[in-house]
Amino acid sequence: MRINNIINDIGVMVDGQGEQLNIISEDTLKTNKNVVEANAQMEEANTLQKKSRKKTIWLVALIILIVAVVIGIVFIIRGKN
């Protein structure tokens, strides 16, 4: 009778551990999926950051060009007076 109880207890423990392993397995798969998605988002963020940097450089260059033209026009007008 005692051996039967012990075997039943072991069976319950093994069953519980199997459920825990299933939960761990599911969590591992979810984590893997999240990591793959995060990597894709990081690559997209990197691409967007590079585009933003290029736009900023072009904008600064355009502003410098406009300022240089305005200064040149001011010097030309002052030189005529």
Helices and strands as residue ranges (DSSP letters): H 2-80
